[in-house]
Amino acid sequence: MTLTEKILARASGKAQVKAGDNVWVKADTLMTHDVCGPGTIGVFKREFGEDAKVWDNKRIVIIPDHYIFTADSRSNRNVDILREFVKEQGIEYFYDVIDDPDGKWVFNPSQGLLKKQYGSQYAGVCHTALAQKGHTRPGEVLFGTDSHTCMAGAFNQFATGIGNTDAGFVMGTGKLLIKVPETMHFRLEGALQPGVMAKDIILHIIGEIGFDGATYRAMQFDGEGARSLSVDDRMTVANMAIEAGGKNGIFEFDEKTEAYVKYRTGLNGTPSDYLPVERDAQETFFSEHVIDLSQLEPTVACHPDPGNRRLAKELSDMDLDRAYIGSCTGGKTSDFLAFAEVIRGKSVTIDTFGVPATPEIVDELKTTDWDGKSVWQIMTDAGVQMTENAGCSACLGGPVDTFGRMNKPLKCISATNRNFPGRMGHKESQVFLASPATVAASALTGKVTDPRDL
């Protein structure tokens, strides 16, 4: 069996499963957020009753993160709906925007969009926060009401996005009927060259197979090249499995996974027991792909979909209006460090927005010192508009007052994960997906730029 099949077999109580089987799978964790959480709660109450109790209040994780730092009253109310449900159900893991369990969330626009407006429990973007808070454990099953839940596959976990109806059912029963996906095998060989990042790996792969090339299939990444990647790099690759239509992405378990999970579960007091799955000699794959990391170059996914691949050096004549670094895919500490290395001592020439994924990342950027300056200051000195309000921000567009949102037709190069029309705001805007290093180089020149040129 493949890695995905092994996890689903275990979770369904079967000795073996194969692609195409329909199996009832036990969930280890259900995650929802402020966009889908109220709808999921509505389905749960409609189907199980107003007084029903969730299947396990210690296995549900609720993370408001999408439309948070906005004056839009309906968006603010969504967070309050989550808080009321958490109190009613006694849910243990709720990473609220405010500290008052009886309070109401109201964003104050008069304080501006750059200064922190959240309490001590707020965790930021759900996918990055799940890992940082110790909720991504090898060998387990994670369902989330967000398509990029597949990011947790970096931790040898079956992680996939589901809709509100399915999530409401899981909330009440702890189970979900799953069709075992076929597995596409991506063997990564070699090592990345300077200026090339994990984002370039997945953009290259999606360009090879198309933005629907892995529809309802697992994408398994392994080989010496995969093992050479940091945990952050693996998260970037697994995160965008959905951009090829994938059901999930998954990596092998190794000492890097073990060290990360041990540290994070210990730091947060989250459950630390888990049982990873390992490869065996009898894997059956839908397709085989070999990627030589040493041959990859800085890559861009052009408007209007993630499969529209070009090399950055081929787009050097394209003028840009905006640059953006952030999101679960491109808002990790390592992403900002790569970005800062490129712009250090220089100045951006177009509007450039930076949104760390979590408050922890904000703190790390402010306390990491390079020759007497914090990385945060290096970026702001270069003209980058950095917000302390970690979250999804303009990655999913949001209300018109969302930080970094494109409210008119613009061309933006972004370290985010999706570039369908209207994704980051105005329906006639254009988004070009790239690595943090490529975004940084392009912010300096105002054109799509290969970071190796700088």
Protein Blocks (a to p, Z undefined) as FASTA:
>chain_A
ZZklmmmmmmnopabdcehiacddddfbdcddfklmmmmmmmmmmmnojkbccfblklcc
cddfklmmccbfklmmmmmmmmmmmmmnopabdcdfbfblkbccdddfknojmbccddfk
bgbjfklmmmmnopacghiacdddbfklmmmmmnopacddddfklmmmmmmnopacdddd
dddddddehjddehiafklmmmmmmmmnopklmgoiacddedjklmmpcfklmmmmmmmm
mmnopabdcddddfklmmmmmmmmmmnopafbdcdddddfkbccfbdcdddfklpccddd
ddfbfklccdfklmmmpccfbdcdedjklmcfklmmmmmmmmgoiacfbdcddddfbfkl
mmmmmmmcgehiafklmmmmnopacdfbgcjklmnnpafklghiafbdcddddfbfbfce
hklopfkbccddddfklmmmmmmnopacdfklZZ
